[in-house]
């Protein structure tokens, strides 16, 4: 089955290294409706997502979840 995709070389915006945007990855992006190419290589993407999860966790635990304002 011919998908029309070919491997492409992209540059990571984080580490400025070249990475291959494989045919399988392009098909994955197309299936999900993504219209833009990835900006980060797999390593930098993994670090970025990990940092996002840490940031979300810190914000979530720092807030009072009771919904009531702080008592004086």
ZAGUNU-754895 format. One record per residue: residue number from 1; residue in one letter; chain; x, y, z of N, C-alpha, C, O, CB in turn. Coordinates in Angstrom, 2 decimals. Glycine has a CB too. Layout:
+-----+------+------+---------+---------+---------+---------+---------+---------+---------+---------+---------+---------+---------+---------+---------+---------+---------+
| pos | code | unit |     nxx |     nyy |     nzz |    caxx |    cayy |    cazz |     cxx |     cyy |     czz |     oxx |     oyy |     ozz |    cbxx |    cbyy |    cbzz |
+-----+------+------+---------+---------+---------+---------+---------+---------+---------+---------+---------+---------+---------+---------+---------+---------+---------+
| NUM |    A |    A |       X |       Y |       Z |       X |       Y |       Z |       X |       Y |       Z |       X |       Y |       Z |       X |       Y |       Z |
...
+-----+------+------+---------+---------+---------+---------+---------+---------+---------+---------+---------+---------+---------+---------+---------+---------+---------+
//
This chain:
+-----+------+------+---------+---------+---------+---------+---------+---------+---------+---------+---------+---------+---------+---------+---------+---------+---------+
| pos | code | unit |     nxx |     nyy |     nzz |    caxx |    cayy |    cazz |     cxx |     cyy |     czz |     oxx |     oyy |     ozz |    cbxx |    cbyy |    cbzz |
+-----+------+------+---------+---------+---------+---------+---------+---------+---------+---------+---------+---------+---------+---------+---------+---------+---------+
|   1 |    X |    A |    0.85 |   -1.18 |    0.00 |    0.00 |    0.00 |    0.00 |    0.90 |    1.24 |    0.00 |    1.73 |    1.41 |    0.89 |   -0.97 |    0.00 |    1.23 |
|   2 |    X |    A |    0.73 |    2.09 |   -0.99 |    1.54 |    3.30 |   -1.15 |    0.84 |    4.48 |   -0.48 |   -0.29 |    4.81 |   -0.84 |    1.81 |    3.60 |   -2.66 |
|   3 |    X |    A |    1.51 |    5.11 |    0.49 |    0.89 |    6.21 |    1.24 |    1.22 |    7.57 |    0.64 |    0.54 |    8.55 |    0.93 |    1.34 |    6.18 |    2.68 |
|   4 |    X |    A |    2.26 |    7.62 |   -0.20 |    2.66 |    8.91 |   -0.78 |    3.62 |    9.69 |    0.11 |    4.10 |   10.75 |   -0.28 |    1.44 |    9.74 |   -1.05 |
|   5 |    X |    A |    3.91 |    9.17 |    1.27 |    4.85 |    9.82 |    2.17 |    6.26 |    9.32 |    1.91 |    6.47 |    8.18 |    1.49 |    4.46 |    9.58 |    3.64 |
|   6 |    X |    A |    7.22 |   10.19 |    2.15 |    8.64 |    9.81 |    2.10 |    9.31 |   10.34 |    3.36 |    8.90 |   11.38 |    3.87 |    9.34 |   10.38 |    0.80 |
|   7 |    X |    A |   10.32 |    9.64 |    3.87 |   11.04 |   10.15 |    5.05 |   11.60 |   11.54 |    4.77 |   12.10 |   11.82 |    3.68 |   12.19 |    9.18 |    5.46 |
|   8 |    X |    A |   11.50 |   12.41 |    5.78 |   12.01 |   13.78 |    5.63 |   12.92 |   14.11 |    6.80 |   12.74 |   13.60 |    7.91 |   10.84 |   14.80 |    5.55 |
|   9 |    X |    A |   13.90 |   14.95 |    6.54 |   14.82 |   15.41 |    7.57 |   14.30 |   16.76 |    8.09 |   14.08 |   17.69 |    7.32 |   16.29 |   15.54 |    7.01 |
|  10 |    X |    A |   14.12 |   16.84 |    9.41 |   13.67 |   18.07 |   10.06 |   14.72 |   18.50 |   11.08 |   15.60 |   17.72 |   11.44 |   12.28 |   17.87 |   10.75 |
|  11 |    X |    A |   14.63 |   19.75 |   11.54 |   15.54 |   20.29 |   12.54 |   14.75 |   20.53 |   13.83 |   13.71 |   21.19 |   13.81 |   16.23 |   21.61 |   12.04 |
|  12 |    X |    A |   15.24 |   20.00 |   14.94 |   14.60 |   20.17 |   16.25 |   14.77 |   21.61 |   16.72 |   15.86 |   22.16 |   16.66 |   15.19 |   19.19 |   17.29 |
|  13 |    X |    A |   13.67 |   22.22 |   17.20 |   13.74 |   23.59 |   17.69 |   14.41 |   23.70 |   19.05 |   14.81 |   24.80 |   19.46 |   12.35 |   24.17 |   17.78 |
|  14 |    X |    A |   14.55 |   22.59 |   19.76 |   15.18 |   22.61 |   21.08 |   16.69 |   22.41 |   21.00 |   17.46 |   23.22 |   21.52 |   14.57 |   21.52 |   21.97 |
|  15 |    X |    A |   17.12 |   21.34 |   20.34 |   18.54 |   20.98 |   20.32 |   19.23 |   21.29 |   18.98 |   20.44 |   21.13 |   18.85 |   18.70 |   19.52 |   20.63 |
|  16 |    X |    A |   18.45 |   21.74 |   18.00 |   18.96 |   22.09 |   16.67 |   19.61 |   20.93 |   15.93 |   20.41 |   21.15 |   15.02 |   19.95 |   23.21 |   16.78 |
|  17 |    X |    A |   19.29 |   19.71 |   16.31 |   19.82 |   18.53 |   15.62 |   18.81 |   18.06 |   14.57 |   17.60 |   18.27 |   14.70 |   20.13 |   17.40 |   16.64 |
|  18 |    X |    A |   19.34 |   17.43 |   13.53 |   18.47 |   16.84 |   12.52 |   17.82 |   15.58 |   13.07 |   18.42 |   14.85 |   13.86 |   19.26 |   16.53 |   11.23 |
|  19 |    X |    A |   16.57 |   15.33 |   12.66 |   15.91 |   14.07 |   12.96 |   15.04 |   13.69 |   11.78 |   14.62 |   14.54 |   10.99 |   15.07 |   14.16 |   14.26 |
|  20 |    X |    A |   14.78 |   12.39 |   11.66 |   14.01 |   11.89 |   10.53 |   12.53 |   11.84 |   10.91 |   12.16 |   11.25 |   11.93 |   14.51 |   10.48 |   10.09 |
|  21 |    X |    A |   11.70 |   12.45 |   10.09 |   10.25 |   12.35 |   10.21 |    9.84 |   11.18 |    9.32 |    9.64 |   11.34 |    8.11 |    9.51 |   13.72 |    9.79 |
|  22 |    X |    A |    9.73 |   10.01 |    9.93 |    9.56 |    8.76 |    9.18 |    8.19 |    8.68 |    8.51 |    7.28 |    9.44 |    8.84 |    9.74 |    7.57 |   10.11 |
|  23 |    X |    A |    8.07 |    7.77 |    7.59 |    6.78 |    7.53 |    6.91 |    5.73 |    7.13 |    7.94 |    4.60 |    7.62 |    7.89 |    6.92 |    6.43 |    5.82 |
|  24 |    X |    A |    6.10 |    6.24 |    8.87 |    5.15 |    5.80 |    9.90 |    4.70 |    6.97 |   10.76 |    3.51 |    7.08 |   11.09 |    5.79 |    4.72 |   10.78 |
|  25 |    X |    A |    5.62 |    7.85 |   11.13 |    5.26 |    9.02 |   11.93 |    4.35 |    9.96 |   11.14 |    3.41 |   10.52 |   11.70 |    6.53 |    9.76 |   12.40 |
|  26 |    X |    A |    4.63 |   10.14 |    9.85 |    3.79 |   11.00 |    9.02 |    2.38 |   10.43 |    8.90 |    1.40 |   11.17 |    8.93 |    4.42 |   11.16 |    7.62 |
|  27 |    X |    A |    2.28 |    9.11 |    8.76 |    0.97 |    8.47 |    8.69 |    0.22 |    8.65 |   10.02 |   -0.99 |    8.91 |   10.03 |    1.12 |    6.97 |    8.36 |
|  28 |    X |    A |    0.94 |    8.51 |   11.13 |    0.35 |    8.71 |   12.46 |   -0.20 |   10.13 |   12.59 |   -1.33 |   10.32 |   13.05 |    1.40 |    8.43 |   13.56 |
|  29 |    X |    A |    0.60 |   11.12 |   12.19 |    0.16 |   12.51 |   12.25 |   -1.06 |   12.74 |   11.37 |   -2.01 |   13.41 |   11.79 |    1.30 |   13.46 |   11.83 |
|  30 |    X |    A |   -1.06 |   12.18 |   10.17 |   -2.17 |   12.35 |    9.22 |   -3.45 |   11.72 |    9.76 |   -4.53 |   12.30 |    9.63 |   -1.81 |   11.74 |    7.86 |
|  31 |    X |    A |   -3.35 |   10.53 |   10.36 |   -4.52 |    9.84 |   10.92 |   -5.19 |   10.67 |   12.01 |   -6.41 |   10.61 |   12.17 |   -4.12 |    8.49 |   11.48 |
|  32 |    X |    A |   -4.40 |   11.42 |   12.74 |   -4.92 |   12.22 |   13.84 |   -5.28 |   13.65 |   13.44 |   -5.74 |   14.44 |   14.26 |   -3.92 |   12.26 |   14.96 |
|  33 |    X |    A |   -5.07 |   13.97 |   12.18 |   -5.47 |   15.27 |   11.67 |   -4.48 |   16.38 |   11.94 |   -4.82 |   17.56 |   11.78 |   -6.76 |   15.65 |   12.24 |
|  34 |    X |    A |   -3.26 |   16.05 |   12.34 |   -2.24 |   17.07 |   12.57 |   -1.80 |   17.63 |   11.23 |   -1.48 |   16.87 |   10.31 |   -1.03 |   16.50 |   13.37 |
|  35 |    X |    A |   -1.77 |   18.95 |   11.11 |   -1.41 |   19.56 |    9.83 |    0.01 |   20.10 |    9.82 |    0.53 |   20.45 |    8.75 |   -2.37 |   20.68 |    9.51 |
|  36 |    X |    A |    0.65 |   20.17 |   10.97 |    2.02 |   20.68 |   11.05 |    3.00 |   19.56 |   11.36 |    2.65 |   18.57 |   12.01 |    2.13 |   21.80 |   12.11 |
|  37 |    X |    A |    4.22 |   19.73 |   10.90 |    5.29 |   18.78 |   11.20 |    5.70 |   18.93 |   12.67 |    5.49 |   19.98 |   13.27 |    6.52 |   19.01 |   10.26 |
|  38 |    X |    A |    6.27 |   17.87 |   13.25 |    6.75 |   17.99 |   14.63 |    7.88 |   19.03 |   14.72 |    8.65 |   19.19 |   13.77 |    7.24 |   16.62 |   15.17 |
|  39 |    X |    A |    7.96 |   19.71 |   15.85 |    8.98 |   20.74 |   16.05 |   10.19 |   20.20 |   16.80 |   11.29 |   20.76 |   16.72 |    8.40 |   21.91 |   16.81 |
|  40 |    X |    A |   10.00 |   19.10 |   17.54 |   11.05 |   18.55 |   18.38 |   11.36 |   17.10 |   17.99 |   10.49 |   16.37 |   17.54 |   10.66 |   18.63 |   19.86 |
|  41 |    X |    A |   12.62 |   16.72 |   18.19 |   12.99 |   15.32 |   18.01 |   12.34 |   14.51 |   19.14 |   11.81 |   15.08 |   20.09 |   14.56 |   15.14 |   18.01 |
|  42 |    X |    A |   12.39 |   13.22 |   19.04 |   11.73 |   12.37 |   20.04 |   12.29 |   12.60 |   21.45 |   11.52 |   12.65 |   22.41 |   11.89 |   10.90 |   19.66 |
|  43 |    X |    A |   13.60 |   12.74 |   21.58 |   14.21 |   12.96 |   22.89 |   13.73 |   14.27 |   23.50 |   13.32 |   14.30 |   24.66 |   15.74 |   12.97 |   22.77 |
|  44 |    X |    A |   13.78 |   15.36 |   22.73 |   13.36 |   16.67 |   23.24 |   11.85 |   16.69 |   23.50 |   11.40 |   17.32 |   24.46 |   13.74 |   17.78 |   22.26 |
|  45 |    X |    A |   11.08 |   16.01 |   22.67 |    9.63 |   15.94 |   22.88 |    9.32 |   15.24 |   24.20 |    8.45 |   15.68 |   24.95 |    8.94 |   15.19 |   21.70 |
|  46 |    X |    A |   10.04 |   14.15 |   24.48 |    9.84 |   13.41 |   25.73 |   10.17 |   14.29 |   26.93 |    9.43 |   14.30 |   27.91 |   10.71 |   12.14 |   25.75 |
|  47 |    X |    A |   11.28 |   15.03 |   26.87 |   11.66 |   15.94 |   27.96 |   10.62 |   17.04 |   28.11 |   10.25 |   17.40 |   29.23 |   13.05 |   16.55 |   27.70 |
|  48 |    X |    A |   10.14 |   17.59 |   27.01 |    9.14 |   18.65 |   27.03 |    7.86 |   18.17 |   27.71 |    7.32 |   18.86 |   28.57 |    8.83 |   19.13 |   25.59 |
|  49 |    X |    A |    7.36 |   16.99 |   27.33 |    6.15 |   16.45 |   27.93 |    6.34 |   16.15 |   29.42 |    5.44 |   16.38 |   30.23 |    5.71 |   15.19 |   27.20 |
|  50 |    X |    A |    7.52 |   15.64 |   29.77 |    7.82 |   15.34 |   31.17 |    7.80 |   16.62 |   32.00 |    7.24 |   16.65 |   33.10 |    9.20 |   14.64 |   31.29 |
|  51 |    X |    A |    8.42 |   17.69 |   31.47 |    8.42 |   18.97 |   32.16 |    7.01 |   19.53 |   32.28 |    6.67 |   20.13 |   33.30 |    9.32 |   19.96 |   31.43 |
|  52 |    X |    A |    6.19 |   19.35 |   31.26 |    4.80 |   19.82 |   31.31 |    4.03 |   19.10 |   32.41 |    3.28 |   19.72 |   33.16 |    4.10 |   19.62 |   29.96 |
|  53 |    X |    A |    4.22 |   17.79 |   32.51 |    3.52 |   17.01 |   33.54 |    3.96 |   17.45 |   34.93 |    3.13 |   17.56 |   35.84 |    3.78 |   15.51 |   33.35 |
|  54 |    X |    A |    5.25 |   17.70 |   35.11 |    5.74 |   18.17 |   36.41 |    5.12 |   19.52 |   36.76 |    4.70 |   19.73 |   37.90 |    7.28 |   18.28 |   36.40 |
|  55 |    X |    A |    5.06 |   20.42 |   35.80 |    4.50 |   21.75 |   36.01 |    3.02 |   21.66 |   36.36 |    2.55 |   22.36 |   37.27 |    4.70 |   22.62 |   34.75 |
|  56 |    X |    A |    2.28 |   20.82 |   35.67 |    0.85 |   20.65 |   35.94 |    0.65 |   20.05 |   37.32 |   -0.25 |   20.47 |   38.05 |    0.20 |   19.75 |   34.87 |
|  57 |    X |    A |    1.48 |   19.08 |   37.69 |    1.37 |   18.45 |   39.00 |    1.63 |   19.47 |   40.10 |    0.89 |   19.51 |   41.09 |    2.36 |   17.27 |   39.12 |
|  58 |    X |    A |    2.67 |   20.29 |   39.94 |    2.99 |   21.30 |   40.96 |    1.85 |   22.30 |   41.11 |    1.50 |   22.66 |   42.23 |    4.29 |   22.03 |   40.60 |
|  59 |    X |    A |    1.29 |   22.74 |   40.01 |    0.17 |   23.69 |   40.08 |   -1.02 |   23.04 |   40.76 |   -1.70 |   23.68 |   41.57 |   -0.22 |   24.18 |   38.67 |
|  60 |    X |    A |   -1.29 |   21.79 |   40.44 |   -2.44 |   21.09 |   41.00 |   -2.32 |   20.85 |   42.48 |   -3.33 |   20.92 |   43.19 |   -2.65 |   19.79 |   40.30 |
|  61 |    X |    A |   -1.14 |   20.56 |   42.99 |   -0.98 |   20.27 |   44.40 |   -0.79 |   21.53 |   45.23 |   -0.99 |   21.50 |   46.44 |    0.21 |   19.34 |   44.61 |
|  62 |    X |    A |   -0.42 |   22.63 |   44.60 |   -0.20 |   23.87 |   45.33 |   -1.51 |   24.58 |   45.65 |   -1.56 |   25.45 |   46.52 |    0.72 |   24.79 |   44.54 |
|  63 |    X |    A |   -2.57 |   24.22 |   44.94 |   -3.84 |   24.89 |   45.15 |   -4.68 |   24.13 |   46.16 |   -4.57 |   22.91 |   46.30 |   -4.60 |   25.02 |   43.83 |
|  64 |    X |    A |   -5.51 |   24.88 |   46.88 |   -6.46 |   24.27 |   47.80 |   -7.62 |   23.73 |   46.97 |   -8.27 |   24.48 |   46.26 |   -6.96 |   25.30 |   48.87 |
|  65 |    X |    A |   -7.88 |   22.45 |   47.07 |   -8.89 |   21.82 |   46.23 |  -10.28 |   21.86 |   46.88 |  -11.24 |   21.35 |   46.30 |   -8.50 |   20.39 |   45.93 |
|  66 |    X |    A |  -10.40 |   22.44 |   48.05 |  -11.68 |   22.46 |   48.73 |  -12.66 |   23.41 |   48.07 |  -13.87 |   23.25 |   48.21 |  -11.50 |   22.83 |   50.18 |
|  67 |    X |    A |  -12.14 |   24.40 |   47.35 |  -13.02 |   25.36 |   46.71 |  -13.35 |   26.55 |   47.61 |  -14.01 |   27.49 |   47.18 |  -14.28 |   24.68 |   46.28 |
|  68 |    X |    A |  -12.90 |   26.51 |   48.86 |  -13.16 |   27.59 |   49.78 |  -11.96 |   28.52 |   49.87 |  -10.82 |   28.06 |   49.78 |  -13.53 |   27.05 |   51.16 |
|  69 |    X |    A |  -12.19 |   29.81 |   50.05 |  -11.05 |   30.73 |   50.21 |  -10.30 |   30.43 |   51.51 |  -10.84 |   29.85 |   52.45 |  -11.53 |   32.20 |   50.21 |
|  70 |    X |    A |   -9.04 |   30.84 |   51.52 |   -8.23 |   30.63 |   52.71 |   -8.85 |   31.36 |   53.89 |   -9.36 |   32.47 |   53.76 |   -6.78 |   31.10 |   52.48 |
|  71 |    X |    A |   -8.80 |   30.72 |   55.04 |   -9.30 |   31.34 |   56.26 |   -8.18 |   32.16 |   56.91 |   -7.03 |   31.72 |   56.93 |   -9.86 |   30.26 |   57.25 |
|  72 |    X |    A |   -8.50 |   33.34 |   57.44 |   -7.45 |   34.14 |   58.11 |   -6.97 |   33.51 |   59.38 |   -6.09 |   34.06 |   60.05 |   -7.96 |   35.52 |   58.41 |
+-----+------+------+---------+---------+---------+---------+---------+---------+---------+---------+---------+---------+---------+---------+---------+---------+---------+
//
